[in-house]
Amino acid sequence: MILENFVSTTPRQPHRSASPMRPELVEPVTLHELQQVLADAGLPAMASAAGTDWDTAVTGLSIDSRAVEPGDLYIGLPGANRHGAEFAAQVAAAGAAAFLTDDAGAELIAGQDLGAMPVLAAPDLRALVGPLSARVYNSQPAGSRPNLFAVTGTNGKTTTTYFVNSLLKALDQSTGLIGTIEITAGSEAIPSALTTPESPEVHGILGLMRERGLDAAAMEVSSHAISYRRVDGVRFDVAGFTNLTQDHLDLHGSMDEYFQTKAELFTPQRVRRAVVCVDDPWGRRLIDSSGVPTVSLSTTGAPADWRVESIQRAGLGHTFELHGADGVLRLHTGLPGDFNVSNAALAAVMVLASGVDVQRLQAALDARDPFTVDVPGRMQLISEQPAGIVDFAHNPDALERTLASVRRPEAGSRVIIVFGATGDRDQTKRPLMGAIAARGADVVIVTDDDPHGEDEAAIRRDVLQGALAAKQDEQLDTVIEEVFPRAAAIEHAVEMATEADTVLVAGRGHEVWQEVKGVNLALDDRVELQQALRRHGFYALGADAVES
């Protein structure tokens, strides 16, 4: 469809949005202009019935019929259970400016009276959502948007984005954040339900950050976000890679496919430059396949552009140095765990890759201690005697590293772990995690995580199988128990603890709801642990330090 001769006559009155995930003021764009966006990107054109008004103004975009605002282009996507086109009448009544779907969706609404709302169709709808959202919300204008930092990998994404954000603030930059725990645009926080929101929300938030004049933003980019095209149409300035370990094989099928999905971020269409941690073979493979200028980082002594050296314990955290061609940086993190040395190093090198020089960065590190920022549910300290810690570790590698980092040097000190496994996810990692817990802890209490639609007892049985097999085969002295529900397991762990012990509650981190067969039950590991500690006469941190 050729539309070069169409001339828009629609008045350009900015639309004021009510959504916290959109710019406050959105300049209208026409269907004709959106058609040109697709043509410029080499994507399929939108087709329509004769008489369609291509000057129809669009001031928003949604793929969720419940979130449609007047003036939106609603894209009715095929879903696992229902097709978005089924809600055409609902979005028309809500004031949608236009409706885009595929051929199957168009058949579903054939004959319906949708008023004056134009109906358009195109193939491969998912590929269109990102570029269209970027244009509607003007999220990627050259020269006037925040510098964008992306962090991907299996473990450490959340903490690294918090570290990047904190370091940028130490450099007196205004920042935004899009991640698992929260979304922030300057001082405003918006709760996040997904590691990365859907594409219209991503572009809406980036448009909001541009509107507010923020200097930079950091975003977690999961493999799901790439697979489901949630970051299509976004081009980051710097992308960082943490590591790759077994997780999400229910989606990807194999580690190779998992890697290939992550590697899609490191292409010129998605990012300008990259920093890759080469501590595992997948990082080294990514260095070889990256399609953009890439800096390597090693925290284990391997050859790299930047190397972590001189690691020293400092309280619960560490001091260390970063050595590279541009000089030496002296860093500190107050967060427990040697993996937080890796996270802090990656954040520092990512900010260097954005153009900040070593001397300026060192001054900010010395003045603000940015890597001691609290990260909710990530190695979060709830008490000191016993050491009560809540962490998000929910896959084998993260659990192994977390257990190693929380063991105290005092004689007679035990590690008591409370954990389970998530339902409707990769089942092969459950016995692996059970075995890791049996090796790394003195007391293992297997309980429920988020069972989702699975039988809780079956999930616990998978975890217990791995723990008990490791105990028998390796002649371990570990105490292994099964206690449920989760709050009772946390209570039991504290009941058996002494001041010299460590109680680690792993798997859910910051989450405040437990999903059981479609029902969300209020459950915050941090609050449960805090209250159990107090009931048993231990000192716990105040509520403000725990709940976030």
Secondary structure, DSSP 8 states (H G I E B T S, - for coil): ---TT---------EE---TTS-SEE--EEHHHHHHHHHHTT----EE-TT--TT-EE-EEES-GGG--TTEEEEE-B-SSSBGGGGHHHHHHTT-SEEEE-HHHHHHTTT---TT--EEE-S-HHHHHHHHHHHHTT---TTSS-EEEEEESSSSHHHHHHHHHHHHHHTT--EEEESSSEEEETTEEEE-SSSS--HHHHHHHHHHHHHTT-SEEEEE--HHHHHTTTTTT--EEEEEE----S--HHHHSSHHHHHHHHHTTSSTTTEEEEEEE-SSHHHHHHHHH-SS-EEEEESSS-S-SEEEEEEEEETTEEEEEEEETTEEEEEEE-SSSTHHHHHHHHHHHHHHHTT--HHHHHHHHHHH-GGG---TTSSEEEEETTEEEEE---SHHHHHHHHHHH--SSTT--EEEEE---TTS-TTHHHHHHHHHHHH-SEEEE--S--BTS-HHHHHHHHHHHHHHHHHHTT---EEEE--SHHHHHHHHHHT--TT-EEEEES-TT--EEEETTEEEE--HHHHHHHHHHHTT-----HHHH--
